[in-house]
Each structure stands twice: as C-alpha cells, then as structure tokens.
C-alpha cells in the first residue's frame, strides 16, 4: 500500500503540474502577436480576408473557449495543424524528438561517468590540490551561461582548430524507423560540440554531489571499520562508498536528463541542431501556436514523467520516503 500511495500521489502532482503548464503556456503564446498576419499576405489581403482567416483559425473566440478547445483536442490526441508547415503539429514535434533524445543521451553518457569519477577522486583526496582544483572548476562550469559556453566551444573546436563542425547534424543512418547521427562517423563528429555544451555543466553538478557524498561516507564508522579490517582503498571505494552515494547521484542524473530535454533550446539553436528545442524557437518567432503548444506539452510530459520515475525509484530504494508519504 505504501508504494501505491506514493505512486498515486506522484501521478496526481504530475497531472496538476501539466495542467498548470498548459495554462501558462497557452496564455503566454496567445498574448504575443497575431499569427493571422503570418498566414495571409499582408500586402494583398483585405480586411475581409483577415477576418475570414481569424475565424478559420478559431482566434475569434474568447481565450477561455480556445483553451477548452485545446484541452479537448489534446485529450483526443489532436494538437491542430501547423500554420506555417501545414502538417499535424504533434507529428512535426515527434519527428524532431529523436534528435533531441540523441543529443541529451550522448551528453548524459559523457556527464554521468565522468562527473561521478571526478567526484569520487576529489572526495577521496579531500583538501588536496586536485580537490581544490576540481571544486573551483565545477563552480566555474556551473556559473558559465550556456550560450557563452556553446559559442566558446564553436570558437575553439570549429574555428580556431577546425577539428569539429560548427553546426548541423551531419550524416545519419536509419534505425527503428528514425534517423540517428551516432551511427555514422560524420554524424558522431557533429555530436561532439553540442553534447559537450550540454554535458559540461552536468559534469560539474554530478562531480560536486559525488564529492560531498564521498566525504560524508568516508568519515562514517563502517568505513573506518573496513580500513581497520585491512580492505584496500579501491575495494572500499567501489564496494561500499559508491553504492551508498548512488541513490542521490541516480536521482540527479534523472532530473538533469529531463532538464536537458526541456532546456536544450539554446544549445540546439546555436549549433543548428534540428531538435525539439530549435523547433520551439522557430515556432515562437513565426507565431505557430499549434506547434508551440505541442512542443511545450511533449517537453512537459517528458520532464514530469522523468521526475515521477525518479521519485518512484527513490521510494523503492529508500523506505523512509514510503513511510513519510
């Protein structure tokens, strides 16, 4: 019953969060500009043409009716048709989602082991030059704006050295009905810089969490007992320290992966990566409301689902969470 109550509580919170997100996003996108002027030819359109286009798009209705119509369409799986691309908005978003998933997955595959390893080493050598250097570097990495980091990576990796492409997805290969860059050497080369732009702040965050957890566990009585038994430092680190700090690390990895899906907008735009984030920015600029709402909804569902899964995973590993719920 404990796990069931936890699951129901998380699902209820997720549902309320999605409703709040949809309402805020709907009001926000409907308060910016008039998409009718992007649909009709302003130079030749008459007032009657503009009025007819407004009615055809359903923009003559009060905003609360438009919102209820949007919710009704979402329940039936219909987000409308793009004003600009003239394609179903949901299908357009789903066609861009694999690129974002690929970029976020590669970035996390870089960040998780590297950040955990650096944190373990720094925690084991607390107070040393390596530890102090790692702490300062992690603070710097977390303080750098993502757009500046992305531009510096392009400057160094693409312009000054010419080692990597400055943008685009490169050559792709088909797998499971989708195109993937990591399956080709050229596509993998195009992945390096945008993946690093997403990975570097997460390396710093995971490293700091791993370091603090390692320092805490290293000072506990059972760790001292392991040393007194004569166990090697390596065995203590991987058999005792790492399992005990794994729960918060896995939690932050899940949360940050959801954050990558939701906030890869800047990186995708700068590197011209054809993912959901770039589609969102382009659609906002073009006032393509169906695509904007479909994109926000997909991102929000993915983010909330990952957070809910992380919460449930934490409840499975830590009985105290179930008891408090």
Residue pairs with C-beta under 8 A, 6 or more apart in sequence:
2 322
2 323
2 325
3 312
3 315
3 316
3 322
5 325
6 311
6 312
6 315
6 321
6 322
6 325
7 312
9 325
10 308
10 311
10 312
11 308
13 308
14 304
14 305
14 307
14 308
17 300
17 304
18 297
18 300
18 301
18 304
21 296
21 297
21 300
22 70
22 71
22 74
22 293
22 296
22 297
22 300
23 67
25 292
25 293
25 296
25 297
26 63
26 66
26 67
26 70
26 293
27 63
27 67
29 284
29 287
29 289
29 292
29 293
30 63
30 66
30 289
32 284
32 287
33 287
34 59
34 287
35 57
35 59
35 83
35 286
35 287
35 288
35 289
36 50
36 53
36 54
36 57
36 59
37 50
38 83
38 84
38 286
38 287
38 288
39 53
39 57
39 83
40 49
40 50
40 53
45 53
54 60
57 83
58 66
58 69
59 66
61 69
70 293
73 79
73 80
74 297
77 90
78 88
78 90
79 88
79 89
79 90
79 93
79 290
79 293
79 294
79 297
80 88
80 89
80 289
80 290
80 293
80 294
81 87
81 88
81 89
81 290
82 88
82 89
82 92
82 283
82 288
82 290
82 291
83 286
83 287
83 288
83 289
83 290
83 291
84 283
84 286
84 288
84 291
85 92
85 288
85 291
89 290
89 291
89 293
89 294
90 294
90 298
92 279
92 291
92 294
93 276
93 279
93 291
93 294
93 295
93 298
94 298
96 274
96 275
96 276
96 278
96 279
97 275
97 276
97 298
98 178
98 179
98 180
99 169
99 181
99 273
99 274
99 275
99 276
100 261
100 264
100 268
100 273
100 275
100 276
100 277
101 261
102 180
102 181
102 182
102 191
103 191
103 194
103 195
103 198
103 260
103 264
103 267
103 268
103 273
103 275
104 198
104 257
104 260
104 261
104 264
105 257
106 182
106 191
106 195
107 194
107 195
107 196
107 198
107 199
107 202
107 260
108 199
108 202
108 253
108 256
108 257
108 260
110 195
110 196
110 199
110 203
111 198
111 199
111 200
111 202
111 203
111 206
111 253
111 256
112 202
112 206
112 249
112 253
114 199
114 203
114 207
115 202
115 203
115 204
115 205
115 206
115 207
115 210
116 206
116 207
116 210
116 242
116 249
118 134
118 203
118 207
118 210
118 211
119 134
119 206
119 207
119 208
119 209
119 210
119 211
119 212
119 213
119 214
120 210
120 211
120 214
120 237
120 241
120 242
121 130
121 134
122 130
122 131
122 134
122 135
122 207
122 210
122 211
122 214
123 131
123 210
123 211
123 212
123 213
123 214
123 215
123 218
123 241
124 214
124 218
124 233
124 237
125 131
126 211
126 215
126 218
131 211
134 207
134 211
135 208
135 211
137 204
138 203
138 204
138 205
138 207
138 208
139 204
140 204
141 200
141 201
141 203
141 204
142 201
142 204
142 205
142 208
144 200
144 201
146 197
146 201
146 263
146 266
146 267
147 266
147 270
149 197
149 200
149 201
150 193
150 194
150 197
150 266
150 267
150 270
150 271
151 270
153 193
153 196
153 197
154 166
154 167
154 193
154 270
154 271
157 163
157 164
157 192
157 193
158 164
158 165
158 166
158 193
159 166
164 189
164 190
164 192
164 193
165 189
165 190
165 193
166 193
166 271
167 190
167 270
167 271
167 272
167 273
168 190
168 271
168 272
168 273
169 181
169 187
169 190
169 273
169 274
170 181
170 184
170 186
170 187
170 188
170 189
170 190
170 191
171 181
171 184
171 186
171 187
172 179
172 180
172 181
172 183
172 184
172 187
173 179
173 180
173 183
173 184
173 187
174 180
175 183
180 187
181 187
181 188
181 190
181 191
182 188
182 191
193 271
194 267
194 268
194 271
194 273
197 267
197 270
197 271
198 260
198 264
198 267
202 256
202 260
205 252
205 256
206 249
206 252
206 253
206 256
209 245
209 248
209 249
209 252
210 245
210 249
213 244
213 245
213 248
213 249
214 241
214 245
216 245
217 223
217 240
217 241
217 244
217 245
218 241
222 240
223 236
223 240
223 241
226 235
226 236
226 240
227 236
247 314
247 317
247 318
250 310
250 313
251 310
251 313
251 314
254 306
254 307
254 309
254 310
254 313
255 306
255 307
255 310
257 306
258 302
258 303
258 306
258 307
259 303
261 276
261 299
261 302
261 303
261 306
262 299
262 300
262 302
262 303
263 277
264 273
264 275
264 276
264 277
265 277
265 278
265 280
265 281
266 277
267 273
267 277
268 274
268 275
268 276
268 277
268 278
268 281
269 277
269 278
269 281
272 278
276 295
276 298
276 299
279 291
279 295
280 291
280 292
280 295
280 296
280 299
282 288
283 291
283 292
283 295
284 292
311 321
314 321
315 321
315 322
315 325
